[in-house]
Amino acid sequence: MPDLLLDVKGLETQFKTPDGIVHAVNGVSFGLKEGETLGVVGESGCGKSVTMLSVLGLIASPPGKVVAGEAMYFGQDLLKMSKEEIRHVRGAQIAMIFQDPMTSLNPVLTVGYQLAEPLMLHVGMTKDQARERSAELLGMVGIPNPKDRLDDYPHQFSGGMRQRVMIAMALSCSPQILIADEPTTALDVTIQAQIIELVKRLRDELGMAIIWITHDLGIVAGLAKRVLVMYGGYIIEDASVKNIFANPQHPYTLGLIGSLPRVDAKEHHRLDSIEGLPPVLYQKPESCPFAPRCKWAVERCWKENPSLEAVELEHRVACWVDVKTGRKR
């Protein structure tokens, strides 16, 4: 599709460990349009973060290695860029907010220095210009008295404030794409809501595309337009937010939604749980990775891994069974 801002095809990433090779991402393909907000959901270890870190060339090698695939961005394959070339894309055109604001900031450098550095590196600002812009950015993300806070160190900020600093840093060079890796996980619910509202406002003002990685479907419902559901290093469902909640087609997606408490429930009942454990990926799955935990599994599920196929307009699923009828597709 020519209108895709980012087009990832067949991405595979592996890690060498003392116990063997872990197949963390197994042929992931997705696209991102300009201005789109894409949610990526799934339980811990399913490959969400590794997929995005692979695209940005941030996988530590060794032990990790991207072994296949391409990630096209404005006609260039990010996976084939040299370290110097990708360094000019990261931060300037594709920015990332990392999972833990407590450890993502350098504790021995002032917040002002850390904000100014990408502005001098990517935009070519002078030290004074970068400092002025850093104060504007802190004000934009809702930090009071921004000029006075530039000389403070990260430990002088609360967790929510540190996450705002990380957002300011990510937005400093006006990127085309913002990747947010569970940025609200370590924050309390009130601060979570403030951060999400902030990101939505900045998205609308700046017109950037967002990839929001999370395991919280509630956040996705209020923020994203389209959702990728990942399991065992694969995308197992790709649909609009409306379809994911109104018409989930994969047993795993059904389990995730069933585990959410609902305020509109007419009667009390226990939340659903997904029995069993996530797969250990020392072997690349030849069968459906969810089959051992799936109550709809049929014989074919144990022999062949389904590919992602369209079931309706802009809704793709990797499953041999129609969960609405229980019949084979």
C-alpha positions as CSV (number, residue, x, y, z in Angstrom):
1,M,0.0,0.0,0.0
2,P,1.6,3.3,-1.1
3,D,0.1,5.4,1.7
4,L,1.9,3.5,4.5
5,L,4.3,5.5,6.5
6,L,6.0,2.4,7.9
7,D,5.7,-1.1,6.3
8,V,7.1,-4.0,8.2
9,K,7.2,-7.4,6.4
10,G,8.3,-10.9,7.7
11,L,10.3,-9.6,10.7
12,E,12.1,-12.3,12.7
13,T,14.3,-11.8,15.7
14,Q,16.1,-14.4,17.7
15,F,18.2,-14.4,20.9
16,K,21.0,-16.8,21.7
17,T,20.9,-18.0,25.3
18,P,22.8,-20.8,27.2
19,D,19.6,-23.0,26.9
20,G,19.3,-22.5,23.1
21,I,17.9,-19.9,20.6
22,V,14.8,-18.1,21.6
23,H,12.5,-17.3,18.6
24,A,11.1,-14.1,20.0
25,V,9.5,-12.6,16.8
26,N,8.4,-15.0,14.1
27,G,7.5,-13.3,10.8
28,V,5.6,-10.2,11.9
29,S,4.1,-8.0,9.2
30,F,2.1,-4.8,9.7
31,G,1.7,-1.3,8.3
32,L,1.2,2.1,9.8
33,K,-0.5,5.0,8.0
34,E,0.2,8.7,8.5
35,G,-1.5,10.0,11.6
36,E,-2.8,6.6,12.7
37,T,-2.7,5.3,16.2
38,L,-1.9,1.6,16.4
39,G,-2.3,-0.4,19.6
40,V,-0.2,-3.5,20.1
41,V,-1.5,-5.8,22.8
42,G,-0.6,-9.2,24.3
43,E,0.8,-10.7,27.5
44,S,4.4,-10.3,28.7
45,G,6.9,-12.1,26.5
46,C,4.7,-12.2,23.3
47,G,7.2,-10.1,21.3
48,K,5.6,-6.6,21.4
49,S,8.6,-4.6,22.6
50,V,11.1,-6.8,20.7
51,T,9.3,-6.1,17.4
52,M,9.6,-2.3,17.8
53,L,13.1,-2.4,19.2
54,S,14.1,-4.5,16.1
55,V,12.6,-2.0,13.7
56,L,14.7,0.8,15.4
57,G,17.9,-1.2,15.5
58,L,17.9,-1.3,19.3
59,I,18.3,-5.1,19.8
60,A,21.6,-5.8,21.7
61,S,23.8,-7.9,19.5
62,P,24.9,-10.3,20.9
63,P,22.7,-12.0,22.1
64,G,19.9,-10.7,19.8
65,K,19.8,-10.7,16.1
66,V,17.2,-9.7,13.4
67,V,17.5,-12.7,11.0
68,A,14.8,-11.8,8.4
69,G,12.4,-9.2,7.2
70,E,12.3,-5.6,6.1
71,A,10.9,-2.3,7.6
72,M,10.3,0.2,4.8
73,Y,10.2,3.9,5.8
74,F,10.1,6.5,3.0
75,G,11.6,4.0,0.6
76,Q,14.5,3.0,2.9
77,D,14.8,-0.3,4.7
78,L,15.5,0.5,8.4
79,L,16.9,-3.0,9.0
80,K,19.6,-2.6,6.4
81,M,20.8,0.8,7.6
82,S,24.2,1.2,9.2
83,K,24.4,2.3,12.8
84,E,25.2,5.9,11.7
85,E,22.3,6.0,9.3
86,I,19.7,4.7,11.8
87,R,21.0,7.1,14.4
88,H,19.8,10.0,12.3
89,V,16.3,8.4,12.0
90,R,16.0,7.5,15.7
91,G,14.8,10.4,17.8
92,A,14.6,12.8,14.8
93,Q,11.9,10.9,12.7
94,I,10.9,7.9,14.8
95,A,11.0,8.4,18.5
96,M,10.4,6.0,21.4
97,I,9.2,6.4,24.9
98,F,10.6,3.5,27.0
99,Q,8.8,1.4,29.5
100,D,10.3,2.7,32.8
101,P,10.8,6.4,33.3
102,M,12.8,5.7,36.5
103,T,15.6,4.1,34.6
104,S,15.4,5.7,31.1
105,L,16.8,9.0,32.2
106,N,20.5,9.4,33.1
107,P,20.6,10.1,36.8
108,V,23.9,12.1,36.7
109,L,22.8,14.6,33.9
110,T,20.3,17.4,34.3
111,V,16.9,17.1,32.6
112,G,17.8,20.2,30.6
113,Y,20.9,18.7,29.2
114,Q,19.2,15.5,28.3
115,L,16.4,17.4,26.5
116,A,18.8,19.7,24.7
117,E,21.1,17.0,23.4
118,P,18.9,15.6,20.6
119,L,18.0,19.2,19.6
120,M,21.6,20.0,19.0
121,L,22.4,16.6,17.4
122,H,19.4,16.3,15.0
123,V,18.1,19.9,14.5
124,G,21.4,21.7,14.7
125,M,20.4,24.2,17.4
126,T,22.9,26.1,19.4
127,K,23.1,25.5,23.2
128,D,21.0,28.6,24.0
129,Q,18.4,27.7,21.4
130,A,18.2,24.2,22.6
131,R,17.7,25.3,26.2
132,E,14.9,27.7,25.2
133,R,13.2,24.9,23.2
134,S,13.7,22.5,26.1
135,A,11.8,24.8,28.4
136,E,9.0,25.1,25.8
137,L,8.8,21.3,25.6
138,L,8.5,20.9,29.4
139,G,5.7,23.5,29.4
140,M,4.0,21.7,26.6
141,V,3.8,18.4,28.6
142,G,2.5,20.2,31.6
143,I,5.5,20.6,33.9
144,P,5.1,23.9,36.0
145,N,7.9,26.5,36.0
146,P,9.7,24.7,33.1
147,K,12.7,27.1,33.0
148,D,13.4,26.6,36.7
149,R,13.3,22.8,36.3
150,L,15.9,22.5,33.5
151,D,18.8,22.3,36.0
152,D,17.1,19.7,38.1
153,Y,18.1,16.1,38.1
154,P,15.8,13.1,37.4
155,H,15.6,12.2,41.1
156,Q,14.0,15.6,41.8
157,F,11.0,14.6,39.7
158,S,8.1,12.3,40.6
159,G,7.4,9.2,38.4
160,G,4.6,11.0,36.5
161,M,6.8,14.0,35.9
162,R,9.7,11.8,34.7
163,Q,7.4,10.2,32.2
164,R,6.3,13.7,31.0
165,V,10.0,14.5,30.6
166,M,10.4,11.3,28.5
167,I,7.5,12.3,26.3
168,A,9.0,15.8,25.9
169,M,12.3,14.3,24.9
170,A,10.6,12.0,22.3
171,L,8.7,14.9,20.8
172,S,11.6,17.3,20.8
173,C,12.4,16.8,17.1
174,S,8.8,16.6,15.9
175,P,9.0,12.9,14.8
176,Q,6.7,11.4,12.2
177,I,6.2,8.3,14.4
178,L,6.1,7.9,18.2
179,I,6.5,4.4,19.7
180,A,5.3,4.2,23.3
181,D,6.4,1.0,25.1
182,E,3.9,0.6,28.0
183,P,4.7,4.2,29.2
184,T,2.1,4.2,31.9
185,T,2.8,0.8,33.5
186,A,4.7,2.1,36.5
187,L,2.3,5.0,37.2
188,D,-0.9,5.2,39.3
189,V,-4.2,5.3,37.6
190,T,-4.8,9.1,37.9
191,I,-1.4,9.8,36.4
192,Q,-2.0,7.2,33.7
193,A,-5.1,9.0,32.6
194,Q,-3.3,12.4,32.5
195,I,-0.4,10.9,30.4
196,I,-2.9,9.3,27.9
197,E,-4.8,12.6,27.5
198,L,-1.6,14.4,27.0
199,V,-0.5,12.1,24.2
200,K,-3.9,12.3,22.5
201,R,-3.7,16.1,22.6
202,L,-0.2,16.2,21.3
203,R,-1.1,13.7,18.6
204,D,-3.9,15.8,17.4
205,E,-1.8,19.0,17.5
206,L,1.3,17.5,15.8
207,G,-0.3,15.0,13.5
208,M,2.1,12.2,14.2
209,A,1.4,8.5,14.0
210,I,1.6,6.5,17.2
211,I,2.4,2.9,18.0
212,W,1.2,2.2,21.6
213,I,2.5,-1.1,23.2
214,T,0.5,-2.3,26.2
215,H,-1.2,-5.2,27.8
216,D,-4.1,-3.0,28.9
217,L,-7.1,-3.2,26.5
218,G,-8.8,-0.4,28.4
219,I,-6.1,2.0,27.3
220,V,-6.3,0.8,23.7
221,A,-10.0,1.3,23.6
222,G,-9.6,5.0,24.4
223,L,-6.5,5.8,22.4
224,A,-6.0,3.6,19.3
225,K,-8.0,3.2,16.0
226,R,-6.5,-0.2,15.1
227,V,-5.2,-3.1,17.2
228,L,-2.6,-5.8,16.7
229,V,-3.0,-8.8,19.1
230,M,0.3,-10.7,19.5
231,Y,1.0,-14.2,20.9
232,G,4.1,-16.3,20.8
233,G,5.9,-13.9,18.5
234,Y,3.1,-13.8,16.0
235,I,0.4,-11.3,15.2
236,I,-2.8,-13.4,15.6
237,E,-5.4,-10.7,15.1
238,D,-5.4,-7.4,13.3
239,A,-8.6,-5.3,13.4
240,S,-10.1,-1.9,14.2
241,V,-10.7,-1.2,17.9
242,K,-14.5,-1.4,17.3
243,N,-14.2,-4.9,15.8
244,I,-11.8,-6.2,18.4
245,F,-14.3,-5.4,21.2
246,A,-17.6,-6.1,19.3
247,N,-16.5,-9.1,17.2
248,P,-13.2,-10.7,18.4
249,Q,-12.3,-13.7,16.1
250,H,-9.4,-15.3,17.8
251,P,-9.7,-17.5,21.0
252,Y,-6.8,-15.6,22.7
253,T,-8.5,-12.2,22.0
254,L,-11.7,-13.5,23.4
255,G,-9.8,-14.6,26.5
256,L,-8.2,-11.2,26.9
257,I,-11.5,-9.4,26.6
258,G,-13.2,-11.9,28.9
259,S,-10.6,-11.1,31.6
260,L,-11.6,-7.4,31.7
261,P,-14.0,-6.2,34.4
262,R,-17.0,-4.4,32.9
263,V,-18.9,-1.5,34.4
264,D,-21.9,-2.2,32.2
265,A,-22.3,-5.9,33.3
266,K,-25.9,-6.7,34.2
267,E,-25.0,-9.4,36.7
268,H,-22.0,-10.4,38.7
269,H,-19.8,-13.3,37.5
270,R,-16.2,-14.3,37.8
271,L,-13.8,-12.9,35.3
272,D,-12.6,-15.4,32.7
273,S,-9.0,-16.7,32.8
274,I,-6.9,-18.3,30.2
275,E,-5.7,-21.7,31.4
276,G,-2.1,-22.8,30.9
277,L,1.2,-20.9,30.3
278,P,2.6,-18.9,27.3
279,P,4.8,-21.0,25.0
280,V,8.6,-21.4,25.6
281,L,10.0,-20.3,22.2
282,Y,13.2,-22.4,22.0
283,Q,11.6,-23.9,18.9
284,K,9.8,-21.9,16.2
285,P,6.2,-23.1,16.5
286,E,5.1,-25.4,13.6
287,S,1.6,-25.7,15.0
288,C,-0.7,-23.0,16.4
289,P,1.2,-21.6,19.4
290,F,-2.1,-21.1,21.3
291,A,-3.4,-24.6,20.7
292,P,-2.3,-26.0,24.1
293,R,-4.5,-23.4,25.9
294,C,-7.4,-23.3,23.4
295,K,-10.8,-24.9,24.1
296,W,-11.7,-24.7,20.3
297,A,-8.5,-26.5,19.1
298,V,-9.1,-29.1,16.4
299,E,-6.7,-31.6,14.9
300,R,-5.3,-29.2,12.3
301,C,-4.3,-26.7,15.0
302,W,-1.7,-29.2,16.3
303,K,-0.3,-29.8,12.8
304,E,-0.2,-26.5,11.1
305,N,0.2,-22.9,12.1
306,P,-2.5,-20.7,10.6
307,S,-1.5,-17.6,8.6
308,L,-3.2,-14.2,9.1
309,E,-6.2,-14.2,6.8
310,A,-9.0,-11.6,6.2
311,V,-12.4,-12.6,7.7
312,E,-14.0,-9.3,6.8
313,L,-13.0,-5.8,5.7
314,E,-9.9,-4.6,7.6
315,H,-10.1,-7.6,10.0
316,R,-7.5,-10.4,9.8
317,V,-7.2,-13.4,12.1
318,A,-4.8,-16.4,12.3
319,C,-7.2,-19.3,13.4
320,W,-8.5,-22.5,11.9
321,V,-11.8,-22.3,13.8
322,D,-14.6,-19.8,13.6
323,V,-15.1,-19.1,17.3
324,K,-18.7,-17.8,16.8
325,T,-19.9,-21.1,15.4
326,G,-17.2,-23.6,16.5
327,R,-16.8,-24.8,12.9
328,K,-13.6,-25.1,10.9
329,R,-12.9,-22.2,8.6
